[in-house]
């Protein structure tokens, strides 16, 4: 165990079979831990060859999801979040496709499960006069990630954010987005 108030455990797995490996952390759900999470995002986006704009977009989505877990799942109280990030071959409906993707998995153990529809959240039309603080985080996450997925577990929630690694072949605005609940 590492002596840090944010980190509960850390491992670097699959390094023998991959030049990038898979990074795993168990974090305390605390706003001070966002810097640790951001460091992991920085390392993985650099390994993926993403430019500064792509890296920033990934960081925004990951930060927002972590904040949502802390605020809505754990209601601001202490809790554990398992965080795994890796670079995979791109898949669609189980079939390997050309290219790679950067994957971020979050797993919490909160008693509160979100049961909304990510596709509905992402497509909701917002009226400027109805905007207010809060409630826009999932929409932001869905607009930045190429794929968002959520599962309610018996003892928490599982979230997956996927970002295509295209090395400048197309902009984020041209990407195809997928959402699963």
MOLIN-V723560 format. One record per helix or strand. SS is the DSSP state (H for helix, E for strand). FROM is the first residue (numbers start at 0). LEN is the number of residues. Records with the same first field share a line. If there is no record, write none. Layout:
SS->FROM-LEN, FROM-LEN
This chain:
E->6-7, 21-7, 79-13, 94-14, 146-7, 155-10, 177-3
H->30-17, 51-22, 117-6, 127-3, 136-8, 171-3
